[in-house]
């Protein structure tokens, strides 16, 4: 399990995988009736062939390996992932359970890019004052991080108040914010995992999904080291 947001809540875990690097080479050689699945070790010729496939974007041999992940991220990050429709997903349903509700409450923030509507700008220790709490003799600044944490707490209280009043979970869940952590399984063949990584490891990807992709990439590198290396070499990742 790889924790990804520094709060010991969000994580990426590899559930299972099917195949090894040699499967990619063997699948390609089926065309010539020269596959050797009975041989376990990856040969120099296999490595060269995998590099050729990556360089020339001959992608179907990569589809014979699969990876399944268990992921816990904020709902808005999960929805970005689920736009990759070649994956298969099964997600926890708040219609069925009210257990283990947790929120992503960042401590620092990014500024909105001035010209790019879908981009943000890093700013060191950025936690802006958005309001103030007025006391009898003092005024306390209300920072974005505190406001979000307070909002999460208030949303959770309202949610439980609705449940206690007899409201169905499927309606009560509507008051929970997008920062709610969700858990799901995600499975894809190796080709589509690689395509996901190419898009979501890019510098212009949102940070929250980029660090999720970085954790996935570590598992790909561990289970398919040669495939990962040649895909990086040929800018396939």
N, C-alpha and C positions, 0 to 999 in steps of 0.2 A: 504494500500500500504506500502510495506517495502522496503526502499532504501538500497542498499547492497554494494555500492563501495565508499561511502563517497563523491560522486560528485553530489548528488541529481539528477542523471540521470537514472542510472540502478536501476531496481526495480523488485519485484515480488508482484503480487496482486491476491487475490482469486476472481475469477469471480462468481463462483457458486459451490455448491456441492449437491450431492444427497445421502440421507441416514444418519443414525446415528449408534452408536455402536451396538444398539440392532438389527439392520438389519443383522449384521454379525452372531449373535447368532441364529436369526430366520431362516436364510438361511441354517445354519447347521442342524437345527432341522427338516427341511422339510423331511430329510431322514427317520425320524421316525413318520412323520405326527403329529408332536407335536409343530409346530411353533405357536407363539402367536402374530402376527403383530398388533392385536387390542389393545394390552397392550403397553403403551408408555414408562414406566419407566424401566430402566435396573435393573434386579434383581441380587442378589449375585450369583445365578446359571448361569445367563448370563455371568457375569464376569469370572466365573470359566471356562465356556465353551470356551470363547474367548481365555483365557490363554492356554487351552488344544490345541486349533486349532493352535495357534502360536508356541507352544512348539513342536508339532508333524508335523508341516508344512502341515497341511490340509488347503490348500490355497483357494479353490474355493469359500467358503462363503465370503471372503473379496472382491470378484469381483462384488458384487451386490451394492457397493457404488462407487461413482465417484467424481472426483474433476477436476475443470477447472481453469487454471491460465492464467493471462496475464503477460507476461514477457518481460523485456527490458534489454538485455545484449549485449556485443560485439559479432560480428558474429562468431568468433572462439569458443566462449563459447556455443552459440546456436547450433553450429554443433556438439559439444560433447553431448548436451542434445538430439539432434535428432537422435543420434545413438541408443537411446532407442526406438526401432521400434514398441513397443506395445502401445505407445502413439499416439494420433491424433494431428496434428499440422496445423495451418494456419498462415502464416507469411506475413508481409508487403512485397510488391514487388516493387523494384526500377525500374521495367519496367513501372509502373503505376504512381509513384509519385516521385517528387524530393524535397518534403517538409520535414522539421524537421530532417535534417541531423546533427547528433552529433557523437562525437568520445570519446572512452575511452582512456584517457591520464593519465596513472599512474604516481605517483610522486616518488615512490620507487620501487625497483626491487628485484628479487631473482637471486641467482647465479645458473648456471647449475650444477647438481650433477655430480661428477667426474666419477662415475661408472654406474649410472642408466640413460639411455638416455631419459626416460620419466619423470624424477623427477627433482625438483629444491630444493635449499637450502635457507632458510631464512637468511638474513643478515641485521642487523639493519642499517636503513638510507642509504641503498645502492642505489646510483644514480651516476654511474660511468661516468668519463670523457671519451668521445669517440672521441673528436676532439677538435680543438681550432679555435677561430676566431682571426685573426691577424689584428690589427689596426696599425696606424702610430707609436704610442708610447706604445701600450699595447697589451697584448694577453689575450683574455677571454676564459676560458675553456667552451666547449660545453658539457653539461651534457645530459645523456640519456633522461631525462624527457623533457628538452627543445627541443631536436632534434625530439622527437616523436610529440610534440605539433606543431612544425614547419612543420613537414611532413604532419600532418593532415590538417593544414591550406593550405599548397601548393596543396595537393590532392583535397581539396574542391574547390579551385580556378580553377584548371585545369578542374574539373568536370563542373563547371558553364561556363567556357570558351567554352567547347565543346558544351554544351547545347545552348549557345548564338550563336554559329556558325551553329546551325541547326542539330547537331548530335543527334540521337535518344537516349532517356534515357537508353534503353536496352544495348547500346554500351558504352555510356559515363560512366555508373556505373562501368565499368571495372577498372577505375583508383582509385576507392575508396578502402582504405586499410581494412584489416580484423578487425581493431579496430573500424570500423563503428558500431554504435549501431543498432540493429535490434529489432523489436517488433513482438511478435507472441502470439497466443493462444495455450495452450497445455492442453489436456484432457486425463485422464487415470482413470481406475478403481483403487480402493484403494490398491489392491494387487500390481499393477505395480507402483503406487506411492511409496509404502513401499520398493519395490525392488530397485527403483531409489535411495531412501534415503540411503539404506544400502551401496550402492556402492559409492555414491557421498558425503556422510558424513564422509567417511573413511579418515584417516590422509594422505594417499598417493594420494588422489584426488587433482586435481589442485585447488588452492585457489579460483580462480574466480568462479568455478562451485560449490565449497564447500559452499561458503557463499550464493549462490543461493539456494542450497539444505537446508541450515539452515533456510532460510526464509520460504521455503515450509513446513519444519518440524513444524514450529510454527503454521501454519494454520492447519496442520494435528492434532497436539496436541489440538488445540482449538476446532475443529469440531468432532474429534474422540478420545477423551481423554483416554478412557479405552483401545481401540485398540492400540493406540500409546504406552501407558504404558506397556502393556503386550508384545508387540513386542520388546520394548527395554529390558524388563526383560529377554526375551528368545533369545536375540541377533538376532532378526529378522530384526531389524533396527540397 
